[in-house]
């Protein structure tokens, strides 16, 4: 019998450090987790996703609505803002850092969102294993770790294999949106998506215009203040 292919055989796009949460984050994690966090069966560790894991978005949100998934949602600035602005859509934040998820829960409570859920997991495994094919309308990858050193670039999230997984998750006509302040990574993203089967550019010219739906964070502003160009890309899923 052929052994199932697992993501742990490939370099991860993150290093999960065991940072301590603040008291408010600890409280949020304990009190708000039942409301916001989707628990999935694990395979290798706390961020793994078992082959049999399944998510039914209509069951999770209690309705059929367009679904946006953000990979690496950080502290939730972008996705909470979007969920509050677009309550007719559903949003799923995927993050491996628990403190960031706790902070996102706090923001979601402040915004009184009911259309946002979160997963603590390695995002490609969620897209490939847990979500139904074609379930996602928009896939966001904003400011992923650039893994700047040449010996580490193999860890970058956006790769040929990522486009395969993204193509499975997105519906026909769905869009993957990317942004980075690292020029070399932006060029790699564009090269990879330009060559990917099942995707076409959703912009004209060299780069896409800044995605208006992305909340301006302190991280992005810091990059601007330091003179780094913010590069946006958008690609549409085609048959």
VOMAR-787830 format. One line per field, with one value per residue (C-alpha): x, y, z; residue number from 1; residue in three letters. Coordinates in Angstrom, 2 decimals. Layout:
REM residues N
c1: X, ...
c2: Y, ...
c3: Z, ...
k: NUM, ...
r: ALA, ...
***
This chain:
REM residues 239
c1: 0.00, 1.32, 2.04, -0.03, 1.88, 2.21, 3.42, 5.84, 8.02, 8.52, 10.07, 7.55, 7.07, 7.25, 9.18, 6.75, 8.39, 6.85, 6.32, 4.33, 0.97, -0.07, -2.71, -5.37, -4.42, -4.56, -8.05, -9.17, -7.80, -9.70, -12.93, -13.31, -11.76, -15.03, -16.68, -14.03, -11.60, -12.25, -10.63, -9.27, -7.90, -4.10, -1.53, 2.04, 1.74, -0.28, -0.19, -0.69, -3.95, -4.98, -5.95, -9.50, -10.04, -13.08, -14.65, -18.10, -18.24, -22.03, -22.27, -19.64, -21.24, -24.84, -25.31, -23.99, -21.91, -18.69, -15.67, -12.37, -9.39, -6.33, -3.07, -0.91, -3.49, -1.10, -2.96, -6.05, -5.95, -6.89, -9.37, -11.28, -11.61, -12.90, -15.31, -16.75, -17.09, -18.57, -20.97, -22.57, -19.32, -17.59, -13.93, -11.46, -8.13, -5.35, -2.42, 0.16, 0.99, -1.41, -0.80, -1.81, -4.99, -5.83, -5.34, -7.53, -10.26, -10.08, -10.40, -13.26, -15.12, -14.62, -15.98, -18.90, -18.25, -20.21, -18.79, -15.19, -13.60, -9.97, -7.75, -4.42, -2.68, -0.29, -2.36, -1.51, -2.73, -6.04, -6.47, -5.59, -7.23, -9.96, -11.76, -13.88, -12.48, -13.65, -14.89, -12.87, -13.77, -10.69, -7.36, -5.16, -1.40, -0.30, 3.32, 4.40, 7.82, 10.28, 12.96, 15.49, 18.67, 19.40, 19.75, 16.24, 14.28, 13.10, 10.89, 8.89, 5.18, 4.50, 5.91, 4.83, 3.24, 1.37, -0.28, -1.47, -3.08, -4.53, -6.00, -7.78, -9.23, -10.41, -13.60, -13.49, -13.26, -11.89, -8.91, -5.65, -4.33, -0.73, 1.31, 4.90, 7.44, 10.33, 11.18, 12.89, 9.94, 7.48, 9.31, 9.31, 5.57, 4.87, 7.07, 5.44, 1.85, 2.49, 3.64, 0.95, -1.64, -5.17, -4.35, -4.31, -3.34, -6.12, -4.21, -2.56, 0.98, 3.88, 2.10, -1.47, -2.81, -2.93, -5.88, -8.34, -9.75, -6.45, -6.38, -3.17, -1.23, 1.69, 3.87, 3.00, 3.38, 6.81, 7.89, 6.62, 8.41, 11.64, 11.31, 10.35, 7.96, 4.76, 4.01, 0.52, -0.44, -3.81, -4.51, -7.85, -8.61, -9.60, -10.75
c2: 0.00, 3.46, 5.66, 8.87, 12.01, 14.40, 17.98, 17.11, 15.60, 19.13, 22.22, 24.18, 27.88, 28.71, 27.98, 27.66, 29.13, 28.65, 32.29, 33.11, 34.77, 37.81, 37.35, 38.90, 36.53, 33.57, 34.58, 35.06, 31.66, 29.93, 31.91, 32.61, 29.51, 27.51, 30.28, 30.89, 27.98, 24.98, 21.89, 19.44, 15.92, 15.96, 13.69, 14.64, 17.56, 20.52, 22.23, 19.10, 18.08, 14.43, 12.93, 12.38, 16.00, 17.62, 21.08, 21.87, 25.69, 25.76, 23.72, 25.80, 29.16, 28.01, 29.36, 29.31, 32.42, 33.39, 32.24, 34.10, 32.27, 34.10, 32.20, 33.58, 35.94, 37.25, 39.29, 39.47, 43.07, 42.37, 39.56, 41.02, 44.33, 42.52, 40.35, 43.42, 45.29, 42.38, 40.51, 38.85, 36.91, 34.28, 34.35, 31.73, 32.70, 30.08, 30.76, 28.66, 31.16, 30.84, 34.34, 35.76, 33.70, 34.85, 38.46, 37.87, 36.52, 39.67, 41.85, 39.73, 40.23, 43.97, 43.98, 41.68, 39.40, 36.20, 35.36, 34.56, 31.29, 30.31, 27.26, 26.61, 24.60, 24.40, 26.13, 23.97, 20.90, 22.62, 23.59, 20.17, 17.92, 19.61, 22.03, 20.72, 21.35, 24.70, 25.90, 29.14, 32.36, 34.35, 33.19, 35.80, 35.60, 38.94, 39.50, 35.88, 35.21, 36.05, 33.66, 36.15, 34.10, 32.15, 28.86, 29.32, 30.32, 26.72, 27.40, 30.11, 29.39, 30.43, 27.65, 25.35, 22.98, 25.83, 26.75, 23.16, 23.25, 26.73, 25.61, 22.76, 25.03, 27.90, 27.80, 28.61, 32.40, 32.62, 34.86, 34.45, 37.78, 38.22, 41.06, 41.41, 44.13, 41.87, 42.52, 39.19, 37.27, 39.39, 38.49, 34.82, 34.92, 36.44, 33.96, 31.00, 32.16, 33.21, 29.66, 27.90, 25.84, 27.02, 30.65, 33.88, 37.41, 39.54, 42.77, 44.74, 45.99, 44.88, 44.67, 44.66, 47.82, 47.74, 45.60, 48.07, 45.40, 45.00, 47.01, 49.04, 47.50, 48.84, 46.19, 47.44, 51.07, 50.32, 48.87, 51.97, 54.25, 52.33, 52.86, 49.31, 48.92, 47.04, 44.64, 43.28, 40.42, 38.89, 35.76, 34.32, 30.60, 29.44, 26.03
c3: 0.00, -0.89, 2.09, 2.12, 1.15, 4.08, 4.35, 7.12, 4.40, 3.04, 4.61, 6.66, 5.94, 9.65, 12.82, 15.71, 18.79, 22.22, 23.18, 26.30, 25.98, 27.97, 30.69, 28.43, 25.61, 27.97, 29.07, 25.47, 24.50, 27.29, 27.07, 23.35, 21.82, 21.85, 19.84, 17.23, 16.95, 14.72, 16.21, 13.65, 14.11, 14.15, 12.60, 13.56, 15.95, 17.12, 13.69, 11.58, 9.95, 9.69, 6.36, 7.55, 8.69, 7.08, 7.27, 5.89, 5.66, 5.42, 8.60, 10.40, 9.59, 9.40, 5.88, 2.33, 1.70, -0.12, 1.88, 2.28, 3.79, 5.09, 5.49, 8.28, 9.76, 12.41, 15.01, 12.83, 11.66, 8.03, 8.47, 11.44, 9.61, 6.53, 8.52, 10.21, 6.90, 4.95, 7.19, 4.17, 3.62, 5.76, 6.81, 7.97, 9.56, 9.55, 11.87, 13.71, 16.47, 19.36, 20.70, 17.33, 17.32, 20.85, 19.81, 16.77, 19.05, 21.15, 18.05, 16.76, 20.04, 19.89, 16.33, 17.30, 14.34, 13.86, 10.41, 11.41, 12.48, 13.08, 12.73, 14.45, 11.75, 8.83, 6.14, 3.08, 4.96, 5.71, 2.05, 0.73, 3.29, 5.29, 2.99, 0.11, -3.39, -4.75, -1.36, -1.26, -3.07, -2.04, -0.63, 1.05, 1.64, 3.08, 4.11, 4.59, 6.07, 3.23, 4.48, 3.22, 3.49, 0.33, 2.20, 3.62, 0.50, 0.09, 3.12, 1.36, 1.31, -2.27, -4.43, -7.23, -4.74, -3.06, -6.36, -6.73, -3.30, -3.90, -7.21, -5.43, -2.75, -4.98, -6.96, -10.65, -10.80, -7.27, -6.54, -4.67, -3.38, -2.27, -0.82, 0.35, 1.05, 0.02, -3.64, -4.29, -2.88, -4.87, -8.07, -7.10, -6.32, -9.71, -11.53, -9.75, -10.33, -13.92, -14.64, -12.60, -14.39, -13.68, -12.89, -14.86, -13.89, -12.45, -13.02, -15.77, -15.83, -13.65, -10.29, -9.05, -7.37, -3.59, -2.47, -0.98, 1.31, 3.16, 6.37, 6.72, 9.61, 11.62, 9.94, 6.45, 7.49, 8.94, 5.60, 3.80, 6.27, 5.65, 1.91, 0.96, -1.95, -1.12, -3.96, -4.56, -6.86, -7.74, -9.78, -10.83, -10.89, -14.36, -15.62
k: 1, 2, 3, 4, 5, 6, 7, 8, 9, 10, 11, 12, 13, 14, 15, 16, 17, 18, 19, 20, 21, 22, 23, 24, 25, 26, 27, 28, 29, 30, 31, 32, 33, 34, 35, 36, 37, 38, 39, 40, 41, 42, 43, 44, 45, 46, 47, 48, 49, 50, 51, 52, 53, 54, 55, 56, 57, 58, 59, 60, 61, 62, 63, 64, 65, 66, 67, 68, 69, 70, 71, 72, 73, 74, 75, 76, 77, 78, 79, 80, 81, 82, 83, 84, 85, 86, 87, 88, 89, 90, 91, 92, 93, 94, 95, 96, 97, 98, 99, 100, 101, 102, 103, 104, 105, 106, 107, 108, 109, 110, 111, 112, 113, 114, 115, 116, 117, 118, 119, 120, 121, 122, 123, 124, 125, 126, 127, 128, 129, 130, 131, 132, 133, 134, 135, 136, 137, 138, 139, 140, 141, 142, 143, 144, 145, 146, 147, 148, 149, 150, 151, 152, 153, 154, 155, 156, 157, 158, 159, 160, 161, 162, 163, 164, 165, 166, 167, 168, 169, 170, 171, 172, 173, 174, 175, 176, 177, 178, 179, 180, 181, 182, 183, 184, 185, 186, 187, 188, 189, 190, 191, 192, 193, 194, 195, 196, 197, 198, 199, 200, 201, 202, 203, 204, 205, 206, 207, 208, 209, 210, 211, 212, 213, 214, 215, 216, 217, 218, 219, 220, 221, 222, 223, 224, 225, 226, 227, 228, 229, 230, 231, 232, 233, 234, 235, 236, 237, 238, 239
r: UNK, UNK, UNK, UNK, UNK, UNK, UNK, UNK, UNK, UNK, UNK, UNK, UNK, UNK, UNK, UNK, UNK, UNK, UNK, UNK, UNK, UNK, UNK, UNK, UNK, UNK, UNK, UNK, UNK, UNK, UNK, UNK, UNK, UNK, UNK, UNK, UNK, UNK, UNK, UNK, UNK, UNK, UNK, UNK, UNK, UNK, UNK, UNK, UNK, UNK, UNK, UNK, UNK, UNK, UNK, UNK, UNK, UNK, UNK, UNK, UNK, UNK, UNK, UNK, UNK, UNK, UNK, UNK, UNK, UNK, UNK, UNK, UNK, UNK, UNK, UNK, UNK, UNK, UNK, UNK, UNK, UNK, UNK, UNK, UNK, UNK, UNK, UNK, UNK, UNK, UNK, UNK, UNK, UNK, UNK, UNK, UNK, UNK, UNK, UNK, UNK, UNK, UNK, UNK, UNK, UNK, UNK, UNK, UNK, UNK, UNK, UNK, UNK, UNK, UNK, UNK, UNK, UNK, UNK, UNK, UNK, UNK, UNK, UNK, UNK, UNK, UNK, UNK, UNK, UNK, UNK, UNK, UNK, UNK, UNK, UNK, UNK, UNK, UNK, UNK, UNK, UNK, UNK, UNK, UNK, UNK, UNK, UNK, UNK, UNK, UNK, UNK, UNK, UNK, UNK, UNK, UNK, UNK, UNK, UNK, UNK, UNK, UNK, UNK, UNK, UNK, UNK, UNK, UNK, UNK, UNK, UNK, UNK, UNK, UNK, UNK, UNK, UNK, UNK, UNK, UNK, UNK, UNK, UNK, UNK, UNK, UNK, UNK, UNK, UNK, UNK, UNK, UNK, UNK, UNK, UNK, UNK, UNK, UNK, UNK, UNK, UNK, UNK, UNK, UNK, UNK, UNK, UNK, UNK, UNK, UNK, UNK, UNK, UNK, UNK, UNK, UNK, UNK, UNK, UNK, UNK, UNK, UNK, UNK, UNK, UNK, UNK, UNK, UNK, UNK, UNK, UNK, UNK, UNK, UNK, UNK, UNK, UNK, UNK
***
